Amino acid sequence: MTRTLLRLTLFLCAAVPLPALAAERAVLLDPATSAVSFTLDTTFHEVHGTMVLTAGTIRFDTETGEASGEIAVDATRTATGNEGRDEKMLAEVLETGRYPTIVFRARRVEGVLADPGRSELRIGGVMSVHGADHPMTLTATVESGDGLVHGELTFPIPYVEWGMSDPSLFVARAAKTVDILIRAEGRWEN
């Protein structure tokens, strides 16, 4: 009786398909072809600037949405094209002598990945900036095909709320939130 039960169990296991294994995907960003820019509204004009993406790899499970990996930015290379403003921003706002790197650590990816095709994704995680961690969700538009990935990630940083200095002076007021845009290029790593 035991052998018959064992044979029946093995037969059923072989006949019934197992659920598909979770599909992990990983994208490796190319710092040489990626760019980080920001916009800050002020009383008299918009300030536009750049930062340098130094590394980025995001791994995620397409079934569960669980993610890991990070995107790193060199804060010491932040620039707006105005030497005086840049010196103040680096020394007093970003304090790059103490906090030279800004890192986003991915924890979750939401949305359906089209490969090939265009996808709208949300990447949840933690932003480490100015010595503190903050929960954050990045909105990403991703184009994928032939093993390559092009993405635009946008998000606001409420820098004053997060403990950075307000650069406002007298009548020249700066917004308390800076808008970030990452244009990233990379490849699938699988």
Salt bridges, closest charged atoms under 4 A:
GLU46 OE1 - HIS48 NE2 3.18
GLU70 OE1 - ARG105 NE 3.59
ASP74 OD2 - ARG77 NH1 3.93
GLU95 OE1 - ARG98 NH1 3.26
GLU95 OE2 - HIS130 NE2 2.63
GLU110 OE1 - ARG122 NE 3.55
ASP115 OD2 - ARG25 NH2 3.01
GLU120 OE2 - ARG118 NE 3.60
GLU143 OE2 - ARG118 NH1 3.18
GLU152 OE2 - ARG183 NE 2.96
ASP166 OD2 - LYS176 NZ 2.76
GLU185 OE1 - HIS150 ND1 3.77
GLU189 OE1 - ARG59 NH2 3.10
